[in-house]
């Protein structure tokens, strides 16, 4: 796991309550809210913003790559 990856953010969150609290409340935060978080490094804030945008797309009906692959597999097998 490389420093700066989202997996690393999740690992840090296990040890840092303020990061875990931000992750838990991410759906209710704006990008400005994330930028204004205190005592959280910028690289984590950038990942939180990216992940929040992904969550918003999912809520809007976008498919994950896994869901797209599952649909493609089911179409080729039938």
Secondary structure, DSSP 4 states (H G I P E B T S, - for coil): --TTSHHHHHHHHHH-HHHHHHHHTGGG--HHHHHT-TT--HHHHHHHHHHHHHHHHHHTTPPPHHHHHHHHHHHHH-
